[in-house]
């Protein structure tokens, strides 16, 4: 471990006593030395489904406002981390995510397709953007 060789003291210029106190408070000095070695592979390959390359799409502001209140946690987090772009009288939120994510956003905003004319247009515009990306 680094603290035993004094590397942390040299690198961060921290007193060894301070490092020992922090490690004792976290219970890290009581761990076995087996944790220093990387875990061995059990021969089982875990397959992660490929999500595809990231795509940049801009859902309209009306759609984003609707999803901030009714969407699931991942969609709300993506909207919060997205960049707001002003467009004419409204705005869009630029989100970089896999195409499967954008399709999920479109499915969760399907309630807007039955709402008023501006909500229907927002849903239709975003659906056109998703299908345009899917075609390329």
C-alpha positions, 0 to 999 in steps of 0.5 A: 500500500502507498501509505506504507512506503511513504508515497502519499507523504511525498506526493501530497506533503501530508504528515504521516500521522494525519494519513494514519488517522484518516485511514483508521477512521475509515477502517482502511488499515484493517483490510487484508493485503489481498486487496492490493492485487487486482481481482482474478477473472473467473473465466466468465465474460460478462456481456454488456449490451452495446448501446451504440454511438452517442447521438446529439439531439435537441428535444424542444422545451415543451417536451423537456418541461413535460419530461422533467415532471413525468419522466424517469430518473435517468431522463430527468438527470440527462435533461438537467445535465443538458445544455439549454439552447435558445431558439426563437420564442422557445428553447431546446435542450441539447442531450448527448446520449445513445439513440436508444435513450432518445427513443425512450424519451420519445416513448415517454413523451407520447402523451404530448401527441394527444395534447394541444397543438403546440405540444403535438408539434413539439412531439412531432418535431422531436420524432422527426429528429429521432427518425432522421438520425435512425435513417442515417 
